[in-house]
């Protein structure tokens, strides 16, 4: 969502309106090609499937896939038996997800305003959905995750591992786009999550696979009781 869509962006930090609008515009443009190119990407990720499988075994209650894109992770979790829905900033991504997975509920939304009651969710998945989020806004996102999860609820978080630098992306999925991509050290993200009220349950950091440009990181955390 962008300013005017029901979210109070005042006091949020850096150029939030610009960041939100650029992200939404880019993913509206690439949605169809993104879905086609990444449809089978999880098949290449042994560790990604392991994290999602463990998360699915442990979580109870409804789950929201935040930044769900075309619903590839949402659909995978539904196949593991979870009660899952998805939200994404991009209306076009939501339309593609609904077409690919008509049995799952998808809606346009923001990771800063998930649109669920306090303490209402058993789980959240943020699968690379914070890679465009400026570092100043991560605490706000994690506070919203904490708000909607019930005590004992779990978050599965995947990200690109790096030194925290910004990598401008001007071409992707066959289109000209304008995005910043942030890489973060695992200990930095884990520390932010602990400060937000989570307890770390799992961390995995993998070397870059042949189809990847950099190491990948996975964190599973639990909301403190």
Biotite code that builds the C-alpha atoms (Angstrom):
import biotite.structure as struc

atoms = struc.array([
    struc.Atom([0.000, 0.000, 0.000], chain_id="A", res_id=1, res_name="UNK", atom_name="CA", element="C"),
    struc.Atom([1.073, 3.557, -0.614], chain_id="A", res_id=2, res_name="UNK", atom_name="CA", element="C"),
    struc.Atom([0.170, 6.774, 1.181], chain_id="A", res_id=3, res_name="UNK", atom_name="CA", element="C"),
    struc.Atom([-3.567, 7.236, 0.968], chain_id="A", res_id=4, res_name="UNK", atom_name="CA", element="C"),
    struc.Atom([-4.190, 3.480, 1.099], chain_id="A", res_id=5, res_name="UNK", atom_name="CA", element="C"),
    struc.Atom([-4.906, 3.358, 4.829], chain_id="A", res_id=6, res_name="UNK", atom_name="CA", element="C"),
    struc.Atom([-1.412, 3.331, 6.341], chain_id="A", res_id=7, res_name="UNK", atom_name="CA", element="C"),
    struc.Atom([-0.046, 6.191, 8.402], chain_id="A", res_id=8, res_name="UNK", atom_name="CA", element="C"),
    struc.Atom([3.442, 6.719, 7.001], chain_id="A", res_id=9, res_name="UNK", atom_name="CA", element="C"),
    struc.Atom([4.200, 9.789, 9.101], chain_id="A", res_id=10, res_name="UNK", atom_name="CA", element="C"),
    struc.Atom([7.272, 9.274, 11.243], chain_id="A", res_id=11, res_name="UNK", atom_name="CA", element="C"),
    struc.Atom([8.105, 5.988, 9.566], chain_id="A", res_id=12, res_name="UNK", atom_name="CA", element="C"),
    struc.Atom([11.658, 7.020, 8.703], chain_id="A", res_id=13, res_name="UNK", atom_name="CA", element="C"),
    struc.Atom([13.485, 7.482, 5.412], chain_id="A", res_id=14, res_name="UNK", atom_name="CA", element="C"),
    struc.Atom([11.826, 8.133, 2.049], chain_id="A", res_id=15, res_name="UNK", atom_name="CA", element="C"),
    struc.Atom([9.057, 5.650, 2.743], chain_id="A", res_id=16, res_name="UNK", atom_name="CA", element="C"),
    struc.Atom([6.547, 6.839, 0.160], chain_id="A", res_id=17, res_name="UNK", atom_name="CA", element="C"),
    struc.Atom([9.167, 6.645, -2.575], chain_id="A", res_id=18, res_name="UNK", atom_name="CA", element="C"),
    struc.Atom([10.365, 3.206, -1.424], chain_id="A", res_id=19, res_name="UNK", atom_name="CA", element="C"),
    struc.Atom([6.830, 1.804, -1.318], chain_id="A", res_id=20, res_name="UNK", atom_name="CA", element="C"),
    struc.Atom([5.784, 3.256, -4.657], chain_id="A", res_id=21, res_name="UNK", atom_name="CA", element="C"),
    struc.Atom([8.963, 2.105, -6.422], chain_id="A", res_id=22, res_name="UNK", atom_name="CA", element="C"),
    struc.Atom([8.655, -1.406, -5.016], chain_id="A", res_id=23, res_name="UNK", atom_name="CA", element="C"),
    struc.Atom([5.013, -1.743, -5.948], chain_id="A", res_id=24, res_name="UNK", atom_name="CA", element="C"),
    struc.Atom([5.569, -0.329, -9.435], chain_id="A", res_id=25, res_name="UNK", atom_name="CA", element="C"),
    struc.Atom([8.489, -2.672, -10.141], chain_id="A", res_id=26, res_name="UNK", atom_name="CA", element="C"),
    struc.Atom([6.634, -5.799, -9.082], chain_id="A", res_id=27, res_name="UNK", atom_name="CA", element="C"),
    struc.Atom([3.489, -4.808, -10.939], chain_id="A", res_id=28, res_name="UNK", atom_name="CA", element="C"),
    struc.Atom([5.627, -4.660, -14.080], chain_id="A", res_id=29, res_name="UNK", atom_name="CA", element="C"),
    struc.Atom([7.477, -7.962, -13.600], chain_id="A", res_id=30, res_name="UNK", atom_name="CA", element="C"),
    struc.Atom([4.716, -10.052, -11.986], chain_id="A", res_id=31, res_name="UNK", atom_name="CA", element="C"),
    struc.Atom([3.950, -12.437, -14.853], chain_id="A", res_id=32, res_name="UNK", atom_name="CA", element="C"),
    struc.Atom([7.574, -13.066, -15.833], chain_id="A", res_id=33, res_name="UNK", atom_name="CA", element="C"),
    struc.Atom([8.659, -13.280, -12.187], chain_id="A", res_id=34, res_name="UNK", atom_name="CA", element="C"),
    struc.Atom([6.144, -16.044, -11.555], chain_id="A", res_id=35, res_name="UNK", atom_name="CA", element="C"),
    struc.Atom([7.236, -18.005, -14.625], chain_id="A", res_id=36, res_name="UNK", atom_name="CA", element="C"),
    struc.Atom([10.961, -17.672, -13.895], chain_id="A", res_id=37, res_name="UNK", atom_name="CA", element="C"),
    struc.Atom([10.784, -18.524, -10.170], chain_id="A", res_id=38, res_name="UNK", atom_name="CA", element="C"),
    struc.Atom([7.963, -21.059, -10.233], chain_id="A", res_id=39, res_name="UNK", atom_name="CA", element="C"),
    struc.Atom([10.296, -24.002, -9.553], chain_id="A", res_id=40, res_name="UNK", atom_name="CA", element="C"),
    struc.Atom([13.003, -22.120, -7.646], chain_id="A", res_id=41, res_name="UNK", atom_name="CA", element="C"),
    struc.Atom([12.213, -23.829, -4.351], chain_id="A", res_id=42, res_name="UNK", atom_name="CA", element="C"),
    struc.Atom([13.020, -27.183, -5.974], chain_id="A", res_id=43, res_name="UNK", atom_name="CA", element="C"),
    struc.Atom([16.661, -26.042, -6.079], chain_id="A", res_id=44, res_name="UNK", atom_name="CA", element="C"),
    struc.Atom([16.809, -25.075, -2.400], chain_id="A", res_id=45, res_name="UNK", atom_name="CA", element="C"),
    struc.Atom([17.264, -28.037, -0.063], chain_id="A", res_id=46, res_name="UNK", atom_name="CA", element="C"),
    struc.Atom([17.769, -25.732, 2.907], chain_id="A", res_id=47, res_name="UNK", atom_name="CA", element="C"),
    struc.Atom([14.804, -23.552, 2.054], chain_id="A", res_id=48, res_name="UNK", atom_name="CA", element="C"),
    struc.Atom([12.511, -26.577, 1.922], chain_id="A", res_id=49, res_name="UNK", atom_name="CA", element="C"),
    struc.Atom([13.989, -27.869, 5.175], chain_id="A", res_id=50, res_name="UNK", atom_name="CA", element="C"),
    struc.Atom([13.245, -24.594, 6.959], chain_id="A", res_id=51, res_name="UNK", atom_name="CA", element="C"),
    struc.Atom([9.700, -24.422, 5.619], chain_id="A", res_id=52, res_name="UNK", atom_name="CA", element="C"),
    struc.Atom([9.092, -28.077, 6.453], chain_id="A", res_id=53, res_name="UNK", atom_name="CA", element="C"),
    struc.Atom([10.245, -27.649, 10.037], chain_id="A", res_id=54, res_name="UNK", atom_name="CA", element="C"),
    struc.Atom([8.197, -24.479, 10.382], chain_id="A", res_id=55, res_name="UNK", atom_name="CA", element="C"),
    struc.Atom([5.105, -26.314, 9.095], chain_id="A", res_id=56, res_name="UNK", atom_name="CA", element="C"),
    struc.Atom([5.570, -29.093, 11.647], chain_id="A", res_id=57, res_name="UNK", atom_name="CA", element="C"),
    struc.Atom([5.850, -26.688, 14.563], chain_id="A", res_id=58, res_name="UNK", atom_name="CA", element="C"),
    struc.Atom([3.326, -23.972, 13.789], chain_id="A", res_id=59, res_name="UNK", atom_name="CA", element="C"),
    struc.Atom([-0.324, -24.149, 14.837], chain_id="A", res_id=60, res_name="UNK", atom_name="CA", element="C"),
    struc.Atom([-3.115, -21.845, 13.769], chain_id="A", res_id=61, res_name="UNK", atom_name="CA", element="C"),
    struc.Atom([-3.432, -19.508, 10.790], chain_id="A", res_id=62, res_name="UNK", atom_name="CA", element="C"),
    struc.Atom([-0.340, -18.405, 8.882], chain_id="A", res_id=63, res_name="UNK", atom_name="CA", element="C"),
    struc.Atom([0.191, -15.358, 6.679], chain_id="A", res_id=64, res_name="UNK", atom_name="CA", element="C"),
    struc.Atom([2.816, -15.260, 3.938], chain_id="A", res_id=65, res_name="UNK", atom_name="CA", element="C"),
    struc.Atom([3.908, -11.610, 4.042], chain_id="A", res_id=66, res_name="UNK", atom_name="CA", element="C"),
    struc.Atom([5.157, -10.314, 0.694], chain_id="A", res_id=67, res_name="UNK", atom_name="CA", element="C"),
    struc.Atom([3.837, -13.449, -0.955], chain_id="A", res_id=68, res_name="UNK", atom_name="CA", element="C"),
    struc.Atom([4.468, -12.360, -4.544], chain_id="A", res_id=69, res_name="UNK", atom_name="CA", element="C"),
    struc.Atom([2.879, -14.852, -6.951], chain_id="A", res_id=70, res_name="UNK", atom_name="CA", element="C"),
    struc.Atom([2.152, -17.257, -4.111], chain_id="A", res_id=71, res_name="UNK", atom_name="CA", element="C"),
    struc.Atom([4.802, -19.897, -4.720], chain_id="A", res_id=72, res_name="UNK", atom_name="CA", element="C"),
    struc.Atom([5.701, -20.217, -1.008], chain_id="A", res_id=73, res_name="UNK", atom_name="CA", element="C"),
    struc.Atom([2.064, -19.799, 0.036], chain_id="A", res_id=74, res_name="UNK", atom_name="CA", element="C"),
    struc.Atom([1.098, -22.677, -2.214], chain_id="A", res_id=75, res_name="UNK", atom_name="CA", element="C"),
    struc.Atom([3.941, -24.825, -0.924], chain_id="A", res_id=76, res_name="UNK", atom_name="CA", element="C"),
    struc.Atom([2.849, -24.266, 2.675], chain_id="A", res_id=77, res_name="UNK", atom_name="CA", element="C"),
    struc.Atom([-0.760, -25.047, 1.798], chain_id="A", res_id=78, res_name="UNK", atom_name="CA", element="C"),
    struc.Atom([0.498, -28.310, 0.316], chain_id="A", res_id=79, res_name="UNK", atom_name="CA", element="C"),
    struc.Atom([2.103, -29.073, 3.689], chain_id="A", res_id=80, res_name="UNK", atom_name="CA", element="C"),
    struc.Atom([-1.307, -28.748, 5.320], chain_id="A", res_id=81, res_name="UNK", atom_name="CA", element="C"),
    struc.Atom([-1.144, -25.240, 6.758], chain_id="A", res_id=82, res_name="UNK", atom_name="CA", element="C"),
    struc.Atom([-4.047, -22.817, 6.960], chain_id="A", res_id=83, res_name="UNK", atom_name="CA", element="C"),
    struc.Atom([-2.285, -20.072, 5.021], chain_id="A", res_id=84, res_name="UNK", atom_name="CA", element="C"),
    struc.Atom([-3.098, -16.867, 3.181], chain_id="A", res_id=85, res_name="UNK", atom_name="CA", element="C"),
    struc.Atom([-0.933, -14.279, 1.455], chain_id="A", res_id=86, res_name="UNK", atom_name="CA", element="C"),
    struc.Atom([-0.547, -10.522, 1.264], chain_id="A", res_id=87, res_name="UNK", atom_name="CA", element="C"),
    struc.Atom([1.583, -8.492, -1.096], chain_id="A", res_id=88, res_name="UNK", atom_name="CA", element="C"),
    struc.Atom([2.210, -4.837, -1.891], chain_id="A", res_id=89, res_name="UNK", atom_name="CA", element="C"),
    struc.Atom([1.713, -5.364, -5.636], chain_id="A", res_id=90, res_name="UNK", atom_name="CA", element="C"),
    struc.Atom([-1.878, -5.715, -6.923], chain_id="A", res_id=91, res_name="UNK", atom_name="CA", element="C"),
    struc.Atom([-0.573, -7.437, -10.048], chain_id="A", res_id=92, res_name="UNK", atom_name="CA", element="C"),
    struc.Atom([1.348, -9.991, -7.973], chain_id="A", res_id=93, res_name="UNK", atom_name="CA", element="C"),
    struc.Atom([-1.806, -10.668, -5.954], chain_id="A", res_id=94, res_name="UNK", atom_name="CA", element="C"),
    struc.Atom([-3.766, -11.205, -9.172], chain_id="A", res_id=95, res_name="UNK", atom_name="CA", element="C"),
    struc.Atom([-1.160, -13.661, -10.469], chain_id="A", res_id=96, res_name="UNK", atom_name="CA", element="C"),
    struc.Atom([-1.121, -15.496, -7.113], chain_id="A", res_id=97, res_name="UNK", atom_name="CA", element="C"),
    struc.Atom([-4.912, -15.803, -7.099], chain_id="A", res_id=98, res_name="UNK", atom_name="CA", element="C"),
    struc.Atom([-4.869, -17.167, -10.636], chain_id="A", res_id=99, res_name="UNK", atom_name="CA", element="C"),
    struc.Atom([-2.167, -19.716, -9.834], chain_id="A", res_id=100, res_name="UNK", atom_name="CA", element="C"),
    struc.Atom([-3.662, -20.749, -6.484], chain_id="A", res_id=101, res_name="UNK", atom_name="CA", element="C"),
    struc.Atom([-7.417, -20.105, -6.555], chain_id="A", res_id=102, res_name="UNK", atom_name="CA", element="C"),
    struc.Atom([-7.935, -22.192, -3.417], chain_id="A", res_id=103, res_name="UNK", atom_name="CA", element="C"),
    struc.Atom([-5.876, -19.752, -1.293], chain_id="A", res_id=104, res_name="UNK", atom_name="CA", element="C"),
    struc.Atom([-6.870, -16.266, -0.139], chain_id="A", res_id=105, res_name="UNK", atom_name="CA", element="C"),
    struc.Atom([-4.640, -13.390, -1.300], chain_id="A", res_id=106, res_name="UNK", atom_name="CA", element="C"),
    struc.Atom([-4.956, -9.666, -0.706], chain_id="A", res_id=107, res_name="UNK", atom_name="CA", element="C"),
    struc.Atom([-3.087, -6.435, -1.295], chain_id="A", res_id=108, res_name="UNK", atom_name="CA", element="C"),
    struc.Atom([-1.402, -5.322, 1.895], chain_id="A", res_id=109, res_name="UNK", atom_name="CA", element="C"),
    struc.Atom([1.769, -4.152, 3.582], chain_id="A", res_id=110, res_name="UNK", atom_name="CA", element="C"),
    struc.Atom([4.234, -5.780, 5.934], chain_id="A", res_id=111, res_name="UNK", atom_name="CA", element="C"),
    struc.Atom([3.922, -2.619, 8.041], chain_id="A", res_id=112, res_name="UNK", atom_name="CA", element="C"),
    struc.Atom([0.156, -3.089, 8.374], chain_id="A", res_id=113, res_name="UNK", atom_name="CA", element="C"),
    struc.Atom([-0.724, -6.774, 8.044], chain_id="A", res_id=114, res_name="UNK", atom_name="CA", element="C"),
    struc.Atom([-4.414, -6.253, 8.707], chain_id="A", res_id=115, res_name="UNK", atom_name="CA", element="C"),
    struc.Atom([-4.868, -8.912, 11.379], chain_id="A", res_id=116, res_name="UNK", atom_name="CA", element="C"),
    struc.Atom([-5.870, -8.643, 15.027], chain_id="A", res_id=117, res_name="UNK", atom_name="CA", element="C"),
    struc.Atom([-3.272, -8.566, 17.798], chain_id="A", res_id=118, res_name="UNK", atom_name="CA", element="C"),
    struc.Atom([-2.053, -12.038, 18.857], chain_id="A", res_id=119, res_name="UNK", atom_name="CA", element="C"),
    struc.Atom([-4.144, -13.703, 16.145], chain_id="A", res_id=120, res_name="UNK", atom_name="CA", element="C"),
    struc.Atom([-1.674, -15.682, 14.016], chain_id="A", res_id=121, res_name="UNK", atom_name="CA", element="C"),
    struc.Atom([0.149, -18.912, 14.670], chain_id="A", res_id=122, res_name="UNK", atom_name="CA", element="C"),
    struc.Atom([2.797, -18.126, 12.081], chain_id="A", res_id=123, res_name="UNK", atom_name="CA", element="C"),
    struc.Atom([4.258, -15.654, 9.639], chain_id="A", res_id=124, res_name="UNK", atom_name="CA", element="C"),
    struc.Atom([6.509, -16.264, 6.662], chain_id="A", res_id=125, res_name="UNK", atom_name="CA", element="C"),
    struc.Atom([8.674, -13.452, 5.274], chain_id="A", res_id=126, res_name="UNK", atom_name="CA", element="C"),
    struc.Atom([10.455, -15.191, 2.409], chain_id="A", res_id=127, res_name="UNK", atom_name="CA", element="C"),
    struc.Atom([12.836, -12.600, 0.973], chain_id="A", res_id=128, res_name="UNK", atom_name="CA", element="C"),
    struc.Atom([10.037, -10.067, 1.380], chain_id="A", res_id=129, res_name="UNK", atom_name="CA", element="C"),
    struc.Atom([12.258, -7.584, 3.256], chain_id="A", res_id=130, res_name="UNK", atom_name="CA", element="C"),
    struc.Atom([15.091, -7.473, 0.711], chain_id="A", res_id=131, res_name="UNK", atom_name="CA", element="C"),
    struc.Atom([13.940, -4.041, -0.506], chain_id="A", res_id=132, res_name="UNK", atom_name="CA", element="C"),
    struc.Atom([13.201, -2.632, 2.959], chain_id="A", res_id=133, res_name="UNK", atom_name="CA", element="C"),
    struc.Atom([15.633, 0.096, 4.088], chain_id="A", res_id=134, res_name="UNK", atom_name="CA", element="C"),
    struc.Atom([17.453, -0.757, 7.325], chain_id="A", res_id=135, res_name="UNK", atom_name="CA", element="C"),
    struc.Atom([15.781, 2.092, 9.214], chain_id="A", res_id=136, res_name="UNK", atom_name="CA", element="C"),
    struc.Atom([12.403, 0.420, 8.675], chain_id="A", res_id=137, res_name="UNK", atom_name="CA", element="C"),
    struc.Atom([13.258, -3.115, 9.778], chain_id="A", res_id=138, res_name="UNK", atom_name="CA", element="C"),
    struc.Atom([12.375, -2.489, 13.462], chain_id="A", res_id=139, res_name="UNK", atom_name="CA", element="C"),
    struc.Atom([8.947, -1.218, 12.416], chain_id="A", res_id=140, res_name="UNK", atom_name="CA", element="C"),
    struc.Atom([8.330, -4.318, 10.300], chain_id="A", res_id=141, res_name="UNK", atom_name="CA", element="C"),
    struc.Atom([9.458, -6.638, 13.097], chain_id="A", res_id=142, res_name="UNK", atom_name="CA", element="C"),
    struc.Atom([7.211, -4.799, 15.581], chain_id="A", res_id=143, res_name="UNK", atom_name="CA", element="C"),
    struc.Atom([4.242, -5.436, 13.289], chain_id="A", res_id=144, res_name="UNK", atom_name="CA", element="C"),
    struc.Atom([5.185, -9.120, 13.014], chain_id="A", res_id=145, res_name="UNK", atom_name="CA", element="C"),
    struc.Atom([5.331, -9.309, 16.795], chain_id="A", res_id=146, res_name="UNK", atom_name="CA", element="C"),
    struc.Atom([1.940, -7.598, 17.127], chain_id="A", res_id=147, res_name="UNK", atom_name="CA", element="C"),
    struc.Atom([-0.007, -10.059, 14.974], chain_id="A", res_id=148, res_name="UNK", atom_name="CA", element="C"),
    struc.Atom([1.641, -13.270, 16.209], chain_id="A", res_id=149, res_name="UNK", atom_name="CA", element="C"),
    struc.Atom([0.172, -14.970, 19.247], chain_id="A", res_id=150, res_name="UNK", atom_name="CA", element="C"),
    struc.Atom([2.545, -15.846, 22.116], chain_id="A", res_id=151, res_name="UNK", atom_name="CA", element="C"),
    struc.Atom([4.492, -18.875, 20.967], chain_id="A", res_id=152, res_name="UNK", atom_name="CA", element="C"),
    struc.Atom([3.804, -18.022, 17.325], chain_id="A", res_id=153, res_name="UNK", atom_name="CA", element="C"),
    struc.Atom([6.655, -18.444, 14.864], chain_id="A", res_id=154, res_name="UNK", atom_name="CA", element="C"),
    struc.Atom([8.233, -16.401, 12.093], chain_id="A", res_id=155, res_name="UNK", atom_name="CA", element="C"),
    struc.Atom([10.190, -17.996, 9.238], chain_id="A", res_id=156, res_name="UNK", atom_name="CA", element="C"),
    struc.Atom([12.419, -15.404, 7.599], chain_id="A", res_id=157, res_name="UNK", atom_name="CA", element="C"),
    struc.Atom([14.633, -15.803, 4.507], chain_id="A", res_id=158, res_name="UNK", atom_name="CA", element="C"),
    struc.Atom([17.090, -13.150, 3.343], chain_id="A", res_id=159, res_name="UNK", atom_name="CA", element="C"),
    struc.Atom([20.249, -12.439, 1.362], chain_id="A", res_id=160, res_name="UNK", atom_name="CA", element="C"),
    struc.Atom([23.392, -12.468, 3.480], chain_id="A", res_id=161, res_name="UNK", atom_name="CA", element="C"),
    struc.Atom([25.842, -9.621, 3.078], chain_id="A", res_id=162, res_name="UNK", atom_name="CA", element="C"),
    struc.Atom([27.359, -6.563, 4.682], chain_id="A", res_id=163, res_name="UNK", atom_name="CA", element="C"),
    struc.Atom([24.235, -4.431, 4.842], chain_id="A", res_id=164, res_name="UNK", atom_name="CA", element="C"),
    struc.Atom([25.031, -2.500, 1.690], chain_id="A", res_id=165, res_name="UNK", atom_name="CA", element="C"),
    struc.Atom([22.529, -1.380, -0.918], chain_id="A", res_id=166, res_name="UNK", atom_name="CA", element="C"),
    struc.Atom([22.692, -2.831, -4.416], chain_id="A", res_id=167, res_name="UNK", atom_name="CA", element="C"),
    struc.Atom([20.656, -0.859, -6.973], chain_id="A", res_id=168, res_name="UNK", atom_name="CA", element="C"),
    struc.Atom([18.749, -3.073, -9.387], chain_id="A", res_id=169, res_name="UNK", atom_name="CA", element="C"),
    struc.Atom([17.811, -1.505, -12.711], chain_id="A", res_id=170, res_name="UNK", atom_name="CA", element="C"),
    struc.Atom([17.083, -4.628, -14.738], chain_id="A", res_id=171, res_name="UNK", atom_name="CA", element="C"),
    struc.Atom([15.275, -7.750, -13.610], chain_id="A", res_id=172, res_name="UNK", atom_name="CA", element="C"),
    struc.Atom([13.038, -10.511, -14.968], chain_id="A", res_id=173, res_name="UNK", atom_name="CA", element="C"),
    struc.Atom([13.308, -9.076, -18.465], chain_id="A", res_id=174, res_name="UNK", atom_name="CA", element="C"),
    struc.Atom([12.228, -5.549, -17.533], chain_id="A", res_id=175, res_name="UNK", atom_name="CA", element="C"),
    struc.Atom([13.709, -2.171, -16.665], chain_id="A", res_id=176, res_name="UNK", atom_name="CA", element="C"),
    struc.Atom([12.992, -1.529, -12.976], chain_id="A", res_id=177, res_name="UNK", atom_name="CA", element="C"),
    struc.Atom([14.139, 0.707, -10.131], chain_id="A", res_id=178, res_name="UNK", atom_name="CA", element="C"),
    struc.Atom([14.755, -1.146, -6.875], chain_id="A", res_id=179, res_name="UNK", atom_name="CA", element="C"),
    struc.Atom([17.261, -1.233, -4.048], chain_id="A", res_id=180, res_name="UNK", atom_name="CA", element="C"),
    struc.Atom([18.273, -4.645, -2.722], chain_id="A", res_id=181, res_name="UNK", atom_name="CA", element="C"),
    struc.Atom([19.669, -4.883, 0.816], chain_id="A", res_id=182, res_name="UNK", atom_name="CA", element="C"),
    struc.Atom([21.941, -7.639, 2.086], chain_id="A", res_id=183, res_name="UNK", atom_name="CA", element="C"),
    struc.Atom([22.261, -8.115, 5.846], chain_id="A", res_id=184, res_name="UNK", atom_name="CA", element="C"),
    struc.Atom([24.460, -10.067, 8.221], chain_id="A", res_id=185, res_name="UNK", atom_name="CA", element="C"),
    struc.Atom([22.603, -12.813, 10.043], chain_id="A", res_id=186, res_name="UNK", atom_name="CA", element="C"),
    struc.Atom([23.679, -11.665, 13.503], chain_id="A", res_id=187, res_name="UNK", atom_name="CA", element="C"),
    struc.Atom([22.379, -8.147, 12.824], chain_id="A", res_id=188, res_name="UNK", atom_name="CA", element="C"),
    struc.Atom([18.932, -9.402, 11.829], chain_id="A", res_id=189, res_name="UNK", atom_name="CA", element="C"),
    struc.Atom([18.822, -11.872, 14.720], chain_id="A", res_id=190, res_name="UNK", atom_name="CA", element="C"),
    struc.Atom([19.645, -9.066, 17.136], chain_id="A", res_id=191, res_name="UNK", atom_name="CA", element="C"),
    struc.Atom([16.878, -6.854, 15.780], chain_id="A", res_id=192, res_name="UNK", atom_name="CA", element="C"),
    struc.Atom([14.378, -9.678, 16.137], chain_id="A", res_id=193, res_name="UNK", atom_name="CA", element="C"),
    struc.Atom([15.410, -10.370, 19.719], chain_id="A", res_id=194, res_name="UNK", atom_name="CA", element="C"),
    struc.Atom([14.984, -6.682, 20.537], chain_id="A", res_id=195, res_name="UNK", atom_name="CA", element="C"),
    struc.Atom([11.519, -6.832, 18.975], chain_id="A", res_id=196, res_name="UNK", atom_name="CA", element="C"),
    struc.Atom([10.516, -9.550, 21.485], chain_id="A", res_id=197, res_name="UNK", atom_name="CA", element="C"),
    struc.Atom([11.378, -12.767, 19.671], chain_id="A", res_id=198, res_name="UNK", atom_name="CA", element="C"),
    struc.Atom([13.425, -15.761, 20.783], chain_id="A", res_id=199, res_name="UNK", atom_name="CA", element="C"),
    struc.Atom([15.738, -17.291, 18.218], chain_id="A", res_id=200, res_name="UNK", atom_name="CA", element="C"),
    struc.Atom([14.992, -20.928, 17.443], chain_id="A", res_id=201, res_name="UNK", atom_name="CA", element="C"),
    struc.Atom([17.000, -21.582, 14.288], chain_id="A", res_id=202, res_name="UNK", atom_name="CA", element="C"),
    struc.Atom([19.580, -19.913, 12.090], chain_id="A", res_id=203, res_name="UNK", atom_name="CA", element="C"),
    struc.Atom([21.070, -21.289, 8.900], chain_id="A", res_id=204, res_name="UNK", atom_name="CA", element="C"),
    struc.Atom([23.529, -19.524, 6.637], chain_id="A", res_id=205, res_name="UNK", atom_name="CA", element="C"),
    struc.Atom([24.407, -21.224, 3.370], chain_id="A", res_id=206, res_name="UNK", atom_name="CA", element="C"),
    struc.Atom([27.169, -20.649, 0.859], chain_id="A", res_id=207, res_name="UNK", atom_name="CA", element="C"),
    struc.Atom([26.020, -19.372, -2.508], chain_id="A", res_id=208, res_name="UNK", atom_name="CA", element="C"),
    struc.Atom([24.759, -22.138, -4.755], chain_id="A", res_id=209, res_name="UNK", atom_name="CA", element="C"),
    struc.Atom([25.595, -22.105, -8.499], chain_id="A", res_id=210, res_name="UNK", atom_name="CA", element="C"),
    struc.Atom([22.263, -20.413, -9.307], chain_id="A", res_id=211, res_name="UNK", atom_name="CA", element="C"),
    struc.Atom([22.746, -17.712, -6.628], chain_id="A", res_id=212, res_name="UNK", atom_name="CA", element="C"),
    struc.Atom([24.943, -14.615, -6.344], chain_id="A", res_id=213, res_name="UNK", atom_name="CA", element="C"),
    struc.Atom([25.541, -14.596, -2.594], chain_id="A", res_id=214, res_name="UNK", atom_name="CA", element="C"),
    struc.Atom([24.987, -16.629, 0.582], chain_id="A", res_id=215, res_name="UNK", atom_name="CA", element="C"),
    struc.Atom([21.438, -17.109, 1.826], chain_id="A", res_id=216, res_name="UNK", atom_name="CA", element="C"),
    struc.Atom([20.185, -16.853, 5.389], chain_id="A", res_id=217, res_name="UNK", atom_name="CA", element="C"),
    struc.Atom([17.240, -18.328, 7.255], chain_id="A", res_id=218, res_name="UNK", atom_name="CA", element="C"),
    struc.Atom([15.964, -17.482, 10.712], chain_id="A", res_id=219, res_name="UNK", atom_name="CA", element="C"),
    struc.Atom([13.065, -19.005, 12.628], chain_id="A", res_id=220, res_name="UNK", atom_name="CA", element="C"),
    struc.Atom([12.058, -17.090, 15.733], chain_id="A", res_id=221, res_name="UNK", atom_name="CA", element="C"),
    struc.Atom([9.308, -17.458, 18.328], chain_id="A", res_id=222, res_name="UNK", atom_name="CA", element="C"),
    struc.Atom([7.294, -14.717, 19.960], chain_id="A", res_id=223, res_name="UNK", atom_name="CA", element="C"),
    struc.Atom([8.018, -14.750, 23.659], chain_id="A", res_id=224, res_name="UNK", atom_name="CA", element="C"),
    struc.Atom([5.150, -15.863, 25.898], chain_id="A", res_id=225, res_name="UNK", atom_name="CA", element="C"),
])
